[in-house]
Amino acid sequence: MGCFVALFALISPRLALFFILVFSDWIGRAIDGWVVPVLGFFFLPWTTLAYVVMWQVDPKGVEGLDWFIVAFAFVVDVASYARTSQSRRS
């Protein structure tokens, strides 16, 4: 499953999240409820994907260096929004 997630993430993080939702229970194990995954799917897809994958790497949860990877994914999400708004202005 992990290799497919990596392949789909190269195409789109939303596509990877969709296939994780359909073919596994990773999102259900990592995040309780449905509100946070839905908001993450639409607004912070890289961050949501990184959190879910890091949760699967360590069964104790996201800790240590895993938070650095999640924070980097957050920076990528924010940078993509900044790049989009900058290209709209020009």
Backbone as JSON Lines, residues from 0, in Angstrom:
{"i":0,"aa":"M","n":[0.82,-1.19,0.0],"ca":[0.0,0.0,0.0],"c":[0.87,1.26,0.0]}
{"i":1,"aa":"G","n":[1.98,1.22,0.69],"ca":[2.84,2.4,0.8],"c":[3.4,2.88,-0.53]}
{"i":2,"aa":"C","n":[3.76,1.94,-1.41],"ca":[4.3,2.34,-2.72],"c":[3.23,3.0,-3.57]}
{"i":3,"aa":"F","n":[2.0,2.5,-3.48],"ca":[0.91,3.13,-4.23],"c":[0.62,4.53,-3.71]}
{"i":4,"aa":"V","n":[0.7,4.71,-2.41],"ca":[0.5,6.05,-1.84],"c":[1.55,7.01,-2.36]}
{"i":5,"aa":"A","n":[2.79,6.55,-2.43],"ca":[3.87,7.41,-2.94],"c":[3.64,7.75,-4.41]}
{"i":6,"aa":"L","n":[3.22,6.78,-5.2],"ca":[2.95,7.04,-6.61],"c":[1.8,8.03,-6.8]}
{"i":7,"aa":"F","n":[0.73,7.83,-6.07],"ca":[-0.41,8.74,-6.19],"c":[-0.08,10.12,-5.64]}
{"i":8,"aa":"A","n":[0.76,10.19,-4.62],"ca":[1.15,11.49,-4.06],"c":[1.97,12.28,-5.06]}
{"i":9,"aa":"L","n":[2.72,11.6,-5.92],"ca":[3.47,12.32,-6.96],"c":[2.53,12.99,-7.94]}
{"i":10,"aa":"I","n":[1.38,12.38,-8.18],"ca":[0.38,12.96,-9.07],"c":[-0.39,14.07,-8.35]}
{"i":11,"aa":"S","n":[-0.92,13.73,-7.18],"ca":[-1.71,14.69,-6.41],"c":[-1.89,14.16,-4.99]}
{"i":12,"aa":"P","n":[-1.72,15.01,-3.97],"ca":[-1.94,14.53,-2.61],"c":[-3.41,14.19,-2.36]}
{"i":13,"aa":"R","n":[-4.32,14.89,-3.04],"ca":[-5.74,14.59,-2.88],"c":[-6.08,13.21,-3.45]}
{"i":14,"aa":"L","n":[-5.45,12.85,-4.55],"ca":[-5.66,11.53,-5.13],"c":[-5.15,10.45,-4.18]}
{"i":15,"aa":"A","n":[-4.0,10.68,-3.59],"ca":[-3.45,9.73,-2.62],"c":[-4.38,9.6,-1.41]}
{"i":16,"aa":"L","n":[-4.89,10.72,-0.91],"ca":[-5.82,10.66,0.23],"c":[-7.09,9.92,-0.15]}
{"i":17,"aa":"F","n":[-7.59,10.13,-1.36],"ca":[-8.79,9.43,-1.81],"c":[-8.56,7.92,-1.83]}
{"i":18,"aa":"F","n":[-7.44,7.48,-2.39],"ca":[-7.18,6.04,-2.44],"c":[-6.91,5.46,-1.05]}
{"i":19,"aa":"I","n":[-6.3,6.23,-0.17],"ca":[-6.12,5.76,1.21],"c":[-7.48,5.59,1.87]}
{"i":20,"aa":"L","n":[-8.39,6.52,1.64],"ca":[-9.72,6.44,2.22],"c":[-10.49,5.24,1.7]}
{"i":21,"aa":"V","n":[-10.39,4.98,0.4],"ca":[-11.17,3.9,-0.21],"c":[-10.59,2.53,0.12]}
{"i":22,"aa":"F","n":[-9.27,2.37,0.07],"ca":[-8.67,1.05,0.16],"c":[-8.03,0.69,1.5]}
{"i":23,"aa":"S","n":[-8.06,1.59,2.47],"ca":[-7.49,1.25,3.78],"c":[-8.23,2.01,4.87]}
{"i":24,"aa":"D","n":[-7.84,1.76,6.09],"ca":[-8.43,2.48,7.22],"c":[-7.39,3.38,7.91]}
{"i":25,"aa":"W","n":[-6.38,3.8,7.16],"ca":[-5.32,4.63,7.73],"c":[-5.86,5.93,8.28]}
{"i":26,"aa":"I","n":[-6.74,6.58,7.57],"ca":[-7.27,7.87,8.02],"c":[-8.08,7.69,9.29]}
{"i":27,"aa":"G","n":[-8.87,6.65,9.36],"ca":[-9.66,6.38,10.56],"c":[-8.8,6.08,11.78]}
{"i":28,"aa":"R","n":[-7.66,5.44,11.56],"ca":[-6.76,5.16,12.68],"c":[-6.0,6.39,13.12]}
{"i":29,"aa":"A","n":[-5.68,7.27,12.18],"ca":[-4.86,8.43,12.51],"c":[-5.67,9.6,13.04]}
{"i":30,"aa":"I","n":[-6.88,9.79,12.53],"ca":[-7.67,10.96,12.87],"c":[-9.07,10.52,13.27]}
{"i":31,"aa":"D","n":[-9.51,10.94,14.46],"ca":[-10.88,10.63,14.9],"c":[-11.85,11.6,14.25]}
{"i":32,"aa":"G","n":[-13.01,11.1,13.89],"ca":[-14.04,11.95,13.32],"c":[-13.89,12.11,11.82]}
{"i":33,"aa":"W","n":[-14.71,12.99,11.25],"ca":[-14.68,13.19,9.81],"c":[-14.42,14.64,9.42]}
{"i":34,"aa":"V","n":[-14.55,15.56,10.35],"ca":[-14.41,16.98,10.02],"c":[-12.97,17.33,9.64]}
{"i":35,"aa":"V","n":[-12.02,16.92,10.45],"ca":[-10.61,17.26,10.2],"c":[-10.11,16.63,8.89]}
{"i":36,"aa":"P","n":[-10.41,15.37,8.6],"ca":[-9.96,14.85,7.3],"c":[-10.59,15.56,6.1]}
{"i":37,"aa":"V","n":[-11.85,15.94,6.2],"ca":[-12.5,16.63,5.08],"c":[-11.88,18.02,4.89]}
{"i":38,"aa":"L","n":[-11.7,18.75,5.98],"ca":[-11.06,20.07,5.87],"c":[-9.62,19.94,5.38]}
{"i":39,"aa":"G","n":[-8.92,18.94,5.86],"ca":[-7.55,18.71,5.41],"c":[-7.49,18.34,3.94]}
{"i":40,"aa":"F","n":[-8.46,17.59,3.47],"ca":[-8.51,17.21,2.05],"c":[-8.62,18.44,1.17]}
{"i":41,"aa":"F","n":[-9.44,19.4,1.58],"ca":[-9.67,20.57,0.74],"c":[-8.65,21.69,0.95]}
{"i":42,"aa":"F","n":[-8.18,21.91,2.18],"ca":[-7.34,23.07,2.47],"c":[-5.86,22.75,2.67]}
{"i":43,"aa":"L","n":[-5.54,21.63,3.3],"ca":[-4.14,21.27,3.58],"c":[-3.88,19.81,3.2]}
{"i":44,"aa":"P","n":[-3.91,19.49,1.9],"ca":[-3.78,18.08,1.52],"c":[-2.42,17.47,1.82]}
{"i":45,"aa":"W","n":[-1.33,18.21,1.6],"ca":[-0.01,17.65,1.88],"c":[0.17,17.4,3.38]}
{"i":46,"aa":"T","n":[-0.33,18.33,4.2],"ca":[-0.2,18.18,5.65],"c":[-1.01,16.97,6.13]}
{"i":47,"aa":"T","n":[-2.22,16.84,5.63],"ca":[-3.06,15.71,6.02],"c":[-2.43,14.39,5.59]}
{"i":48,"aa":"L","n":[-1.94,14.35,4.37],"ca":[-1.29,13.13,3.87],"c":[-0.05,12.79,4.7]}
{"i":49,"aa":"A","n":[0.76,13.79,5.01],"ca":[1.97,13.54,5.8],"c":[1.61,13.04,7.2]}
{"i":50,"aa":"Y","n":[0.59,13.63,7.82],"ca":[0.19,13.19,9.16],"c":[-0.29,11.74,9.15]}
{"i":51,"aa":"V","n":[-1.12,11.41,8.17],"ca":[-1.66,10.05,8.1],"c":[-0.55,9.04,7.84]}
{"i":52,"aa":"V","n":[0.36,9.35,6.94],"ca":[1.45,8.42,6.64],"c":[2.41,8.3,7.83]}
{"i":53,"aa":"M","n":[2.73,9.4,8.49],"ca":[3.61,9.34,9.65],"c":[2.96,8.56,10.8]}
{"i":54,"aa":"W","n":[1.66,8.61,10.89],"ca":[0.95,7.83,11.92],"c":[1.13,6.34,11.66]}
{"i":55,"aa":"Q","n":[1.17,5.94,10.39],"ca":[1.32,4.53,10.05],"c":[2.74,4.04,10.23]}
{"i":56,"aa":"V","n":[3.71,4.94,10.14],"ca":[5.12,4.55,10.29],"c":[5.39,4.09,11.72]}
{"i":57,"aa":"D","n":[4.84,4.8,12.69],"ca":[5.07,4.49,14.1],"c":[3.72,4.24,14.77]}
{"i":58,"aa":"P","n":[3.49,3.04,15.28],"ca":[2.18,2.75,15.88],"c":[1.88,3.57,17.14]}
{"i":59,"aa":"K","n":[2.89,4.18,17.74],"ca":[2.64,5.02,18.91],"c":[2.08,6.38,18.54]}
{"i":60,"aa":"G","n":[2.14,6.72,17.26],"ca":[1.63,8.01,16.82],"c":[2.72,8.87,16.21]}
{"i":61,"aa":"V","n":[2.39,10.11,15.98],"ca":[3.32,11.06,15.38],"c":[4.14,11.68,16.52]}
{"i":62,"aa":"E","n":[5.45,11.48,16.46],"ca":[6.32,12.05,17.5],"c":[7.72,12.22,16.94]}
{"i":63,"aa":"G","n":[8.47,13.1,17.55],"ca":[9.86,13.32,17.17],"c":[10.03,13.91,15.78]}
{"i":64,"aa":"L","n":[10.84,13.26,14.97],"ca":[11.15,13.72,13.62],"c":[9.91,13.71,12.72]}
{"i":65,"aa":"D","n":[8.94,12.9,13.05],"ca":[7.69,12.87,12.28],"c":[7.04,14.24,12.24]}
{"i":66,"aa":"W","n":[7.1,14.98,13.32],"ca":[6.51,16.32,13.36],"c":[7.22,17.28,12.41]}
{"i":67,"aa":"F","n":[8.53,17.07,12.22],"ca":[9.26,17.89,11.26],"c":[8.73,17.67,9.85]}
{"i":68,"aa":"I","n":[8.46,16.43,9.5],"ca":[7.93,16.1,8.18],"c":[6.53,16.68,8.0]}
{"i":69,"aa":"V","n":[5.7,16.6,9.04],"ca":[4.37,17.19,8.97],"c":[4.47,18.72,8.84]}
{"i":70,"aa":"A","n":[5.37,19.33,9.58],"ca":[5.56,20.79,9.48],"c":[6.07,21.19,8.1]}
{"i":71,"aa":"F","n":[6.96,20.4,7.52],"ca":[7.43,20.68,6.16],"c":[6.28,20.59,5.16]}
{"i":72,"aa":"A","n":[5.4,19.61,5.33],"ca":[4.23,19.49,4.45],"c":[3.32,20.7,4.61]}
{"i":73,"aa":"F","n":[3.2,21.22,5.83],"ca":[2.41,22.43,6.05],"c":[3.02,23.62,5.31]}
{"i":74,"aa":"V","n":[4.34,23.74,5.35],"ca":[5.02,24.82,4.64],"c":[4.78,24.68,3.13]}
{"i":75,"aa":"V","n":[4.78,23.46,2.62],"ca":[4.51,23.24,1.19],"c":[3.09,23.67,0.85]}
{"i":76,"aa":"D","n":[2.12,23.34,1.71],"ca":[0.74,23.77,1.48],"c":[0.61,25.29,1.47]}
{"i":77,"aa":"V","n":[1.2,25.94,2.45],"ca":[1.12,27.4,2.53],"c":[1.84,28.04,1.34]}
{"i":78,"aa":"A","n":[2.98,27.48,0.94],"ca":[3.71,28.01,-0.21],"c":[2.9,27.87,-1.49]}
{"i":79,"aa":"S","n":[2.14,26.79,-1.62],"ca":[1.33,26.64,-2.83],"c":[0.22,27.67,-2.87]}
{"i":80,"aa":"Y","n":[-0.36,28.0,-1.72],"ca":[-1.38,29.06,-1.68],"c":[-0.74,30.43,-1.99]}
{"i":81,"aa":"A","n":[0.44,30.68,-1.46],"ca":[1.12,31.95,-1.72],"c":[1.48,32.08,-3.2]}
{"i":82,"aa":"R","n":[1.94,31.0,-3.79],"ca":[2.29,31.01,-5.21],"c":[1.06,31.24,-6.07]}
{"i":83,"aa":"T","n":[-0.06,30.65,-5.69],"ca":[-1.3,30.84,-6.44],"c":[-1.77,32.29,-6.37]}
{"i":84,"aa":"S","n":[-1.73,32.87,-5.17],"ca":[-2.19,34.26,-5.04],"c":[-1.23,35.22,-5.75]}
{"i":85,"aa":"Q","n":[0.06,34.91,-5.76],"ca":[1.03,35.76,-6.44],"c":[0.83,35.7,-7.96]}
{"i":86,"aa":"S","n":[0.52,34.52,-8.48],"ca":[0.31,34.41,-9.92],"c":[-0.99,35.06,-10.36]}
{"i":87,"aa":"R","n":[-1.97,35.15,-9.48],"ca":[-3.22,35.83,-9.81],"c":[-3.01,37.34,-9.93]}
{"i":88,"aa":"R","n":[-2.11,37.87,-9.12],"ca":[-1.85,39.31,-9.15],"c":[-1.14,39.74,-10.43]}
{"i":89,"aa":"S","n":[-0.3,38.87,-10.95],"ca":[0.46,39.27,-12.14],"c":[-0.19,38.84,-13.44]}
